């Protein structure tokens, strides 16, 4: 792990105390090692940070959310991303999980929560796809 100065002394990024003023920054700098390999590097941020789907699977927000989650499903650093999102209680889609998904497993130890979200990603993606398909079919029958 690289060392970076935080304050007046160099500190190993993996040993920054949680109450240190630079702790959050240190975690993000450390995370940048995997972030550079993330599939989302050149993707539209709107796929990962949507206002609200308002429960409408045909909304642009829902479509963007699904696109972000599908990209995450192909990513080689999905596990690291999930772990960081859970640790930092991040907003948006991270590692193929939404804030709602992460809240659902928040009672679990972090490693178990990551494993559960990894395990359920294919099912969660399929549910979102099916929901959008049903909404499209319903919209066609109303016309």
C-alpha positions in Angstrom: 0.0 0.0 0.0 1.3 3.5 -0.9 2.1 6.1 1.7 0.7 9.6 1.4 1.2 12.6 3.7 -2.0 13.4 5.7 -1.2 16.4 7.8 2.4 16.7 8.8 3.4 13.0 8.8 3.3 10.4 6.0 0.7 7.8 6.9 0.0 4.4 5.3 -3.4 4.7 3.5 -4.5 1.4 5.0 -3.8 2.6 8.5 -5.4 6.0 8.7 -7.5 6.2 11.8 -11.3 6.6 11.1 -11.4 9.9 13.0 -8.5 11.4 11.1 -9.6 14.5 9.0 -8.2 12.8 5.9 -9.7 9.4 6.5 -12.4 9.6 3.8 -10.0 11.0 1.3 -7.4 8.3 2.1 -10.0 5.6 1.5 -10.9 7.1 -1.9 -7.2 7.4 -2.9 -6.7 3.8 -1.9 -9.8 2.8 -3.8 -8.4 4.6 -6.9 -6.2 1.6 -7.5 -9.2 -0.5 -8.4 -11.3 2.5 -9.8 -8.9 2.8 -12.7 -9.9 -0.8 -13.8 -13.7 -0.2 -13.3 -15.9 -0.8 -16.3 -17.8 2.5 -15.5 -14.8 4.7 -16.1 -16.1 6.2 -19.4 -19.8 5.5 -18.7 -22.5 8.1 -18.3 -22.7 9.0 -14.6 -26.5 9.3 -15.1 -26.6 5.5 -15.2 -25.4 5.3 -11.6 -26.9 8.4 -9.9 -30.6 8.8 -10.8 -33.0 11.1 -9.0 -35.8 8.6 -8.5 -37.5 5.9 -10.5 -40.8 6.8 -8.9 -41.7 3.2 -9.1 -42.1 3.4 -12.9 -40.1 0.7 -14.7 -40.5 2.6 -18.0 -39.1 5.9 -16.7 -35.8 7.1 -18.0 -34.4 6.8 -14.5 -35.3 3.1 -14.4 -33.7 2.5 -17.8 -30.6 4.3 -16.7 -30.4 2.4 -13.5 -30.7 -0.9 -15.3 -28.0 0.1 -17.8 -25.6 1.0 -14.9 -26.3 -2.3 -13.1 -25.8 -4.3 -16.3 -22.4 -2.6 -16.8 -21.5 -3.4 -13.2 -22.3 -7.1 -13.8 -19.5 -7.2 -16.4 -16.9 -5.4 -14.2 -13.8 -7.1 -12.9 -13.7 -4.9 -9.7 -17.4 -5.2 -8.7 -16.5 -6.8 -5.4 -14.1 -3.9 -4.4 -16.7 -1.4 -5.5 -19.5 -3.0 -3.4 -17.2 -3.2 -0.4 -16.4 0.5 -0.7 -20.0 1.5 -1.2 -21.1 -0.4 1.9 -18.2 1.0 4.0 -18.8 4.6 2.9 -22.6 4.3 2.7 -22.5 5.7 -0.8 -25.5 6.9 -2.9 -26.2 5.6 -6.3 -25.4 2.3 -8.1 -22.1 0.7 -7.0 -21.0 -2.8 -7.8 -24.4 -3.6 -9.3 -26.3 -2.6 -6.2 -28.6 0.3 -5.4 -28.9 2.1 -2.1 -32.1 0.0 -1.5 -30.2 -3.2 -2.1 -27.4 -2.2 0.3 -29.9 -1.1 2.9 -31.5 -4.6 2.7 -28.3 -6.2 3.8 -27.0 -3.5 6.2 -27.6 -5.8 9.2 -25.0 -8.2 7.9 -21.2 -7.9 8.5 -19.7 -6.1 5.5 -18.1 -9.2 3.9 -21.3 -11.2 4.2 -23.3 -8.2 2.7 -20.9 -8.0 -0.2 -21.2 -11.8 -0.8 -25.0 -11.6 -0.6 -25.2 -8.7 -3.1 -22.8 -10.5 -5.4 -24.9 -13.7 -5.2 -28.2 -11.9 -5.9 -27.1 -9.6 -8.7 -28.3 -11.9 -11.6 -31.7 -12.2 -9.9 -32.0 -8.5 -9.2 -31.1 -7.7 -12.8 -33.6 -10.2 -14.2 -36.4 -8.7 -11.9 -35.6 -5.2 -13.3 -35.6 -6.4 -16.9 -38.9 -8.3 -16.4 -40.5 -5.3 -14.8 -39.5 -3.1 -17.7 -40.7 -5.6 -20.2 -44.1 -5.9 -18.4 -44.4 -2.1 -18.4 -43.7 -1.9 -22.1 -46.3 -4.6 -22.9 -48.9 -2.8 -20.7 -48.2 0.5 -22.5 -48.7 -1.2 -25.9 -52.0 -2.7 -24.8 -53.3 0.7 -23.6 -52.7 2.2 -27.1 
